[in-house]
Amino acid sequence: MSVLTDLARSLRPSLGMLVDDAEATRLSAAIEQLLREHDDGKDVDTRLAELFSSVPEIQRYVTNALDDPLNPGKTPYEPLAGDGAGSSLQRYECRYGPHATWFRSSLSQEVPLCPEHQIPLRLVPGR
């Protein structure tokens, strides 16, 4: 996986907060198609970068996320005081490489198994 494909996966659920519904639908479909191609072994980073830069709100989101590598799940949402455990996401990956990446948003979520190796994903340090 690349940084841009990870970012694309984390961006899709937030599209409705960044752009209007029609644009969110268009972008979601385009991102989904590119991620399918990536999963088939194609390099899609250039096309993802072009897609992200084509919409100013998305370009700002991506720039902010890339400028802050310790917070890959950064969104325009800022929690209210007292929102519990915090809003930063923990990143988990397969210990044998980036076969599976998963972001934990709540301590109540169980860490899944790597679909390829059937072992628990491990926390990526510094996330």
C-alpha positions as CSV (number, residue, x, y, z in Angstrom):
1,M,0.0,0.0,0.0
2,S,1.1,3.5,-0.5
3,V,0.5,6.7,1.5
4,L,-2.0,7.9,-1.1
5,T,-4.1,4.7,-1.2
6,D,-4.2,4.6,2.6
7,L,-5.3,8.3,2.6
8,A,-7.9,7.5,-0.1
9,R,-9.3,4.7,2.1
10,S,-9.5,7.0,5.1
11,L,-10.9,9.9,3.1
12,R,-13.9,8.2,1.6
13,P,-16.1,8.2,4.8
14,S,-15.4,11.9,5.2
15,L,-16.2,13.1,1.7
16,G,-19.7,14.3,2.7
17,M,-18.2,16.6,5.3
18,L,-15.8,18.2,2.7
19,V,-17.9,18.6,-0.4
20,D,-21.6,18.6,-1.5
21,D,-23.5,15.3,-2.0
22,A,-23.1,15.1,-5.7
23,E,-19.4,15.8,-5.6
24,A,-19.0,13.3,-2.7
25,T,-20.8,10.6,-4.8
26,R,-18.6,11.3,-7.8
27,L,-15.4,11.3,-5.8
28,S,-16.3,8.2,-3.9
29,A,-17.0,6.2,-7.1
30,A,-13.7,7.4,-8.6
31,I,-11.7,6.5,-5.5
32,E,-13.4,3.1,-5.3
33,Q,-12.4,2.4,-8.9
34,L,-8.8,3.4,-8.3
35,L,-8.6,1.4,-5.1
36,R,-9.9,-1.7,-7.0
37,E,-7.2,-1.2,-9.6
38,H,-4.6,-0.8,-6.8
39,D,-5.8,-4.1,-5.3
40,D,-5.3,-5.7,-8.7
41,G,-1.7,-4.6,-8.6
42,K,-1.8,-1.4,-10.7
43,D,0.0,1.8,-9.7
44,V,-2.7,4.4,-9.1
45,D,-0.8,7.0,-7.1
46,T,-0.5,9.5,-10.0
47,R,-4.2,9.3,-10.8
48,L,-5.1,9.6,-7.1
49,A,-3.0,12.7,-6.8
50,E,-4.7,14.2,-9.8
51,L,-8.1,13.4,-8.4
52,F,-7.3,14.9,-5.0
53,S,-5.9,18.1,-6.6
54,S,-9.0,18.5,-8.8
55,V,-11.1,19.6,-5.8
56,P,-9.8,22.4,-3.6
57,E,-11.5,21.1,-0.4
58,I,-10.0,17.6,-1.0
59,Q,-6.6,19.1,-1.8
60,R,-6.6,20.9,1.5
61,Y,-7.6,17.8,3.4
62,V,-4.8,15.8,1.7
63,T,-2.2,18.5,2.3
64,N,-3.1,18.7,5.9
65,A,-3.0,14.9,6.3
66,L,0.3,14.6,4.5
67,D,1.8,17.5,6.6
68,D,0.8,15.6,9.8
69,P,2.0,12.0,9.4
70,L,1.3,11.2,13.0
71,N,-2.5,11.7,12.4
72,P,-3.5,9.8,9.3
73,G,-7.2,10.0,10.2
74,K,-7.2,13.8,10.5
75,T,-10.6,15.2,9.5
76,P,-12.2,18.7,9.8
77,Y,-14.0,17.3,12.9
78,E,-12.7,18.7,16.2
79,P,-14.0,17.0,19.3
80,L,-15.8,18.9,22.0
81,A,-14.2,19.0,25.5
82,G,-14.9,15.8,27.3
83,D,-15.4,13.7,24.2
84,G,-13.9,10.6,25.9
85,A,-10.8,8.9,24.7
86,G,-9.8,11.4,22.0
87,S,-10.1,11.4,18.2
88,S,-6.8,10.2,16.9
89,L,-6.9,6.9,15.1
90,Q,-4.5,4.1,15.8
91,R,-3.0,2.4,12.7
92,Y,-2.6,-1.4,12.7
93,E,-0.8,-3.5,10.0
94,C,0.2,-7.1,9.4
95,R,3.6,-7.8,10.9
96,Y,4.6,-9.4,7.6
97,G,4.1,-6.3,5.5
98,P,1.3,-4.0,4.4
99,H,-1.1,-6.8,3.4
100,A,-3.7,-5.3,5.6
101,T,-4.1,-1.9,7.2
102,W,-6.8,-1.0,9.7
103,F,-7.5,2.1,11.7
104,R,-8.9,1.8,15.2
105,S,-11.1,4.7,16.2
106,S,-12.4,3.3,19.5
107,L,-10.8,1.2,22.3
108,S,-14.0,-0.9,22.2
109,Q,-13.1,-2.1,18.7
110,E,-11.4,-5.5,18.5
111,V,-8.3,-5.6,16.4
112,P,-9.0,-7.9,13.4
113,L,-6.9,-10.6,12.0
114,C,-4.8,-10.2,8.8
115,P,-7.0,-11.8,6.1
116,E,-3.9,-13.3,4.5
117,H,-2.0,-14.7,7.5
118,Q,-4.8,-15.0,10.1
119,I,-2.8,-13.3,12.8
120,P,-3.8,-10.2,14.8
121,L,-2.7,-6.9,13.2
122,R,-0.1,-5.0,15.2
123,L,-0.1,-1.3,16.3
124,V,2.2,0.8,14.1
125,P,4.4,2.7,16.6
126,G,4.1,6.5,16.6
127,R,0.5,6.6,15.4
